[in-house]
């Protein structure tokens, strides 16, 4: 029996030694994801984005969906800017993942939709899209900095002094298991954006599905895409404004056949290039947005990020969805009423004009 006991003691010692010498579990002190980035809000946002992409030629449906789809990432971008400005080196606000999810998908979908759709781009509202893209660019830059500044900590022993496994799924989510970190509502850290009932803070393993390093690279890549979209949109806006002001004058001044032929060739080349770019934009940026959506959702439902978040059954999750749906219905009804009124006015004016012509004849 003593020999058997010695074997078990040696095995435990080897296990503990291996855990200490191997890569330790990385943990962070974090505030959980807020209800504003919960499952209900994210699903509603995805539905609005899909409606804008699929029905981009249906003005009566696109306008209300686009209005709601632009508001959510704009608020998330402002939230990301504030989170970066109020950076706390001792804790992480997990809302940074929610803000990044909304902004990344929005910046990949909205500008491409605007440039592909004549309904969007020929409307004066494109200037609002331009400012919106600039706001998201600043927000994504801020989130890139915030992701880069996040630091993780080694966790080798729990509150009882027992060795901690370096596998995140084996981590014990219990009060007091802080891995030597100061992380509680009483002792801090604190944040001015996490007051009242939202001040709960816990020690959790660092996310492994979408790590902080990967999120930094993705946010930086989305910034590059935002800059390219701004340059492309600004170029097209200037071209449209130039044609509106000087287009007729140029048509009157053109008298050379060679010049007309050269302009026609250049126009065909530009149209061909633009056609292929539009074809490539859908699978490339659509695939990138879909990849971020899938990876982001897997990350949201991981044990680390999902810990102590508001469940879908709570009113804080499904009430905003119902409220947004009600607002969408009201907007669609108002737009349909405006379209119907305009159509009726046009038809009535046409009838009156024909009656007057018949009377004169």
C-alpha positions in Angstrom: 0.0 0.0 0.0 2.7 2.6 0.8 4.2 2.0 -2.7 0.8 2.7 -4.3 0.3 5.8 -2.2 3.7 7.1 -3.3 2.8 6.5 -7.0 -0.4 8.7 -6.6 1.6 11.4 -4.8 4.2 11.4 -7.5 1.5 11.6 -10.2 -0.1 14.6 -8.5 3.3 16.3 -8.2 4.0 15.7 -11.9 0.5 17.1 -12.8 1.0 20.2 -10.8 4.5 20.7 -12.1 3.3 20.3 -15.7 0.6 22.8 -15.1 3.1 25.3 -13.7 5.7 24.9 -16.4 3.2 24.8 -19.3 1.3 27.8 -20.7 -0.9 29.0 -17.9 -4.5 30.0 -18.3 -5.0 33.6 -19.4 -7.7 35.4 -17.5 -9.1 39.0 -17.4 -11.2 41.0 -15.0 -14.2 42.0 -17.1 -17.7 43.5 -17.0 -20.1 41.2 -18.9 -21.8 42.1 -22.2 -24.6 44.5 -21.7 -28.2 43.8 -22.7 -28.0 46.4 -25.6 -25.7 43.9 -27.4 -27.8 40.9 -26.5 -29.1 38.1 -28.8 -32.3 39.9 -29.6 -30.7 43.1 -30.7 -28.1 41.4 -32.8 -30.7 39.2 -34.6 -32.8 42.2 -35.3 -29.8 44.0 -36.7 -28.9 41.1 -39.0 -32.5 41.0 -40.3 -32.4 44.7 -41.1 -29.1 44.4 -42.9 -30.4 41.4 -44.9 -33.5 43.4 -45.8 -31.4 46.3 -47.0 -29.3 44.0 -49.2 -32.1 41.9 -50.7 -34.7 44.6 -51.2 -32.4 47.4 -52.1 -34.6 48.3 -55.1 -37.8 48.5 -53.1 -37.9 52.0 -51.7 -40.9 51.6 -49.5 -39.1 48.8 -47.6 -35.5 50.0 -47.8 -35.9 53.4 -46.3 -37.2 52.3 -42.8 -34.9 49.3 -42.7 -31.9 51.4 -43.6 -32.8 54.1 -41.1 -32.9 51.5 -38.3 -29.9 49.6 -39.5 -27.7 52.8 -39.6 -28.7 53.9 -36.0 -27.4 50.7 -34.2 -23.8 50.7 -35.5 -23.6 54.5 -35.2 -24.4 54.2 -31.5 -22.0 51.3 -31.2 -19.2 53.4 -32.8 -19.8 56.2 -30.3 -19.8 53.6 -27.5 -16.4 52.3 -28.8 -15.0 55.8 -28.8 -16.1 56.4 -25.2 -14.7 52.9 -24.1 -11.3 53.8 -25.6 -11.3 57.2 -24.0 -12.2 55.7 -20.6 -9.7 52.9 -20.8 -9.1 51.0 -17.6 -5.9 49.0 -17.6 -7.1 46.7 -14.8 -10.4 45.6 -16.4 -12.1 44.9 -19.7 -15.6 46.0 -20.7 -16.8 43.1 -22.9 -19.2 45.5 -24.6 -16.2 46.1 -26.9 -17.1 42.9 -28.6 -20.7 43.9 -29.2 -19.7 47.3 -30.5 -17.2 45.7 -32.9 -19.7 43.2 -34.1 -22.3 45.8 -35.1 -19.7 48.2 -36.6 -17.8 45.6 -38.6 -20.8 44.1 -40.3 -22.3 47.6 -40.9 -19.1 48.9 -42.5 -18.9 45.9 -44.8 -22.5 45.9 -45.9 -23.8 49.5 -46.0 -21.3 51.3 -48.2 -21.3 48.4 -50.7 -25.1 48.5 -50.8 -25.0 52.3 -51.4 -22.6 52.1 -54.2 -24.4 49.2 -56.0 -27.9 50.7 -55.7 -29.0 53.6 -57.8 -31.9 54.1 -55.4 -29.4 54.8 -52.6 -26.7 56.7 -54.5 -28.9 59.0 -56.6 -30.7 60.2 -53.4 -29.4 63.2 -51.4 -29.3 60.9 -48.4 -26.0 59.5 -49.6 -24.3 62.4 -47.9 -25.6 61.0 -44.6 -24.1 57.6 -45.5 -20.8 59.4 -46.1 -20.8 61.0 -42.6 -22.0 57.7 -41.1 -19.1 55.8 -42.7 -16.7 58.4 -41.3 -18.2 58.0 -37.8 -17.8 54.2 -38.0 -14.2 54.6 -39.2 -13.4 56.6 -36.1 -15.2 54.1 -33.9 -13.3 51.2 -35.5 -10.0 53.0 -35.0 -10.8 53.5 -31.4 -11.7 49.8 -30.9 -8.5 48.8 -32.6 -6.6 50.7 -30.0 -8.7 49.4 -27.2 -8.3 45.7 -28.3 -4.5 46.3 -28.6 -4.2 47.7 -25.1 -6.0 44.8 -23.4 -3.7 42.7 -21.2 -4.3 39.2 -19.9 -3.0 37.7 -16.7 -1.7 34.3 -15.8 -3.9 32.1 -13.6 -2.0 29.1 -12.0 -3.8 28.7 -8.7 -7.4 29.2 -7.5 -8.6 30.8 -4.3 -7.9 27.6 -2.4 -4.3 27.3 -3.7 -5.1 24.4 -6.0 -3.5 24.4 -9.5 -5.7 25.7 -12.3 -6.0 23.8 -15.5 -4.9 25.8 -18.6 -8.1 24.6 -20.4 -10.7 27.4 -20.3 -13.7 25.1 -20.2 -12.4 23.7 -16.9 -12.4 27.1 -15.2 -14.6 27.4 -12.1 -16.9 30.4 -12.3 -17.4 31.0 -8.6 -17.1 34.1 -6.4 -13.7 34.5 -4.9 -11.9 32.6 -7.7 -10.0 35.7 -8.8 -6.6 34.1 -9.6 -4.9 36.7 -7.4 -6.5 39.7 -9.2 -8.3 42.5 -7.4 -11.7 42.1 -9.1 -15.0 42.7 -7.3 -17.7 45.2 -6.9 -16.4 46.3 -3.5 -12.7 46.5 -4.2 -12.9 47.6 -7.9 -11.9 48.3 -10.6 -14.7 50.7 -11.4 -16.0 52.5 -14.5 -18.2 55.5 -14.9 -20.1 53.6 -17.6 -20.8 50.7 -15.2 -22.8 52.1 -12.3 -25.7 50.9 -10.3 -27.0 47.4 -11.1 -24.5 47.1 -14.1 -21.4 47.2 -11.9 -21.0 43.4 -11.6 -17.5 42.4 -12.5 -15.9 39.0 -12.7 -12.7 37.1 -13.5 -13.1 35.1 -16.6 -10.8 33.3 -19.0 -9.7 35.3 -22.0 -11.8 34.6 -25.1 -10.3 32.0 -27.4 -12.7 32.0 -30.4 -12.1 35.6 -31.2 -9.0 36.6 -29.3 -8.0 40.1 -28.6 -5.2 39.9 -31.1 -7.5 38.6 -33.8 -10.1 41.3 -33.0 -7.3 44.0 -33.3 -6.4 42.8 -36.8 -10.0 42.5 -37.9 -10.8 46.0 -36.6 -7.8 47.4 -38.5 -8.8 45.6 -41.7 -12.3 47.1 -41.4 -10.7 50.5 -41.0 -8.9 50.0 -44.3 -12.2 49.0 -46.0 -13.9 52.1 -44.5 -11.2 54.4 -45.9 -11.5 52.8 -49.4 -15.3 53.2 -49.3 -15.0 56.9 -48.3 -12.6 57.6 -51.1 -14.8 55.8 -53.6 -18.0 57.4 -52.4 -16.4 60.9 -52.4 -15.1 60.4 -56.0 -18.6 59.4 -57.2 -20.3 62.2 -55.4 -17.9 64.7 -57.0 -18.5 63.2 -60.4 -22.3 63.4 -60.0 -22.1 67.0 -58.8 -19.8 67.9 -61.7 -22.2 66.3 -64.2 -25.2 68.1 -62.8 -23.5 71.5 -63.0 -21.4 71.3 -66.2 -22.8 68.3 -68.0 -25.0 70.2 -70.5 -22.4 72.8 -71.2 -19.9 70.1 -72.0 -22.3 68.4 -74.4 -22.9 71.7 -76.2 -19.1 72.4 -76.4 -18.1 69.0 -77.8 -17.8 69.2 -81.5 -14.9 67.0 -82.4 -15.8 63.5 -83.5 -12.4 62.1 -82.4 -12.9 63.6 -79.0 -16.4 62.0 -78.8 -15.0 58.7 -79.9 -12.2 58.8 -77.3 -14.7 59.7 -74.6 -17.0 56.9 -75.6 -14.2 54.4 -75.4 -13.1 55.7 -72.0 -16.7 55.5 -70.8 -17.0 51.9 -71.9 -13.7 51.0 -70.2 -14.8 52.7 -66.9 -18.2 51.1 -67.1 -16.6 47.7 -67.7 -14.2 48.1 -64.7 -17.0 49.3 -62.5 -19.2 46.3 -63.5 -16.5 43.8 -62.6 -15.8 45.6 -59.3 -19.5 45.4 -58.4 -19.5 41.7 -59.2 -16.4 41.1 -57.0 -17.8 43.3 -54.2 -20.7 41.0 -53.4 -18.8 37.7 -52.8 -15.7 39.3 -51.2 -17.3 41.7 -48.8 -20.4 39.6 -48.3 -18.2 36.6 -47.5 -16.1 38.7 -45.1 -19.2 40.0 -43.4 -20.7 36.5 -43.1 -17.4 35.2 -41.6 -17.3 38.0 -39.0 -21.0 37.3 -38.2 -20.4 33.5 -37.7 -17.2 33.9 -35.7 -18.6 36.7 -33.7 -21.8 34.7 -32.8 -19.7 31.7 -31.8 -17.6 34.0 -29.6 -20.8 35.5 -28.0 -22.1 32.1 -27.1 -18.7 30.9 -25.7 -18.7 30.3 -21.9 -16.3 33.3 -21.3 -18.3 35.9 -23.1 -21.7 34.5 -22.3 -21.0 34.5 -18.6 -23.6 36.6 -16.6 -25.1 38.1 -19.7 -28.8 38.8 -19.9 -30.7 35.8 -21.2 -33.1 36.1 -24.2 -36.1 35.4 -21.9 -35.7 38.7 -20.0 -37.7 41.7 -21.0 -34.6 43.7 -21.6 -33.9 41.5 -24.6 -37.2 41.0 -26.4 -38.9 44.3 -25.5 -36.5 46.4 -27.7 -37.1 44.0 -30.5 -40.8 44.4 -30.4 -40.5 48.2 -30.0 -38.3 48.3 -33.1 -40.7 46.2 -35.1 -43.5 48.5 -34.1 -41.5 51.6 -35.2 -40.7 49.9 -38.5 -44.3 49.1 -39.2 -45.2 52.8 -38.5 -42.5 54.0 -40.8 -43.5 51.6 -43.6 -47.1 52.8 -43.2 -46.1 56.4 -43.4 -44.0 55.9 -46.5 -46.7 53.9 -48.2 -49.1 56.8 -47.4 -46.7 59.3 -48.9 -46.2 57.2 -52.0 -50.0 56.7 -52.4 -50.6 60.4 -52.0 -48.0 61.3 -54.5 -49.3 58.7 -57.0 -52.9 59.9 -56.6 -51.8 63.5 -57.1 -49.9 62.6 -60.2 -52.8 60.6 -61.7 -55.3 63.4 -60.8 -53.1 66.0 -62.5 -52.7 63.9 -65.6 -56.5 63.4 -65.8 -57.1 67.1 -65.4 -54.5 67.9 -68.1 -56.1 65.5 -70.6 -59.6 66.9 -69.9 -58.3 70.4 -70.5 -56.6 69.3 -73.8 -59.8 67.6 -74.9 -61.8 70.7 -74.1 -59.5 72.9 -76.1 -59.7 70.6 -79.1 
